[in-house]
Amino acid sequence: MATHRFDDAERGKVWTIAEAKARLSEILRLAESEGPQRIGVRKSFVIVPESESEQREVSEERMPMGRYLLERMPRDMYSDGPYERGLERPIPFVDYATDEEWTDDEDVK
């Protein structure tokens, strides 16, 4: 069976639905050998081999954790952070006893 070879001008063409119905096996072979094939004029569909589709899905799903977090980080919550720059932050538990004060206690002996 003779195969139809396309020149560079025809490779980027969009197949009509009628052509796709009549030449489905050829379109599937071209999708595997030359890349995605477009079908339809008004509403376009793209035919790609399953292996290529799965490869695209995997590559789209994987993203470095840092980029993932940055892209999903809330924006405009704080202009300079939770505390203004230059002010000292409060020290929690500053009023509690130190270790020396606990060991000096006579009840511990």
ZIVEN-V95265 format. One record per backbone hydrogen bond with DSSP energy under -0.5 kcal/mol. CO is the residue of the C=O (numbers start at 1). NH is the residue of the N-H. Records with the same first field share a line. If there is no record, write none. Layout:
# ZIVEN-V95265
CO: NH + NH
This chain:
# ZIVEN-V95265
3: 5
7: 10 + 11
8: 12
10: 13
13: 15 + 38
15: 40
16: 20
17: 21
18: 22
19: 23
21: 24
23: 27
24: 28
25: 29
26: 30
27: 31
28: 32
29: 33
30: 34 + 35
37: 47
38: 15
39: 45
42: 44
45: 39
46: 48
47: 37
49: 53
50: 54
51: 55
52: 56
53: 57
54: 58
55: 59
56: 60
57: 61
58: 62
64: 68
65: 69
66: 70
67: 71
68: 72
70: 73
81: 80
84: 87
90: 92
91: 94
93: 96
98: 102
99: 103
100: 104
102: 105
105: 108
106: 109
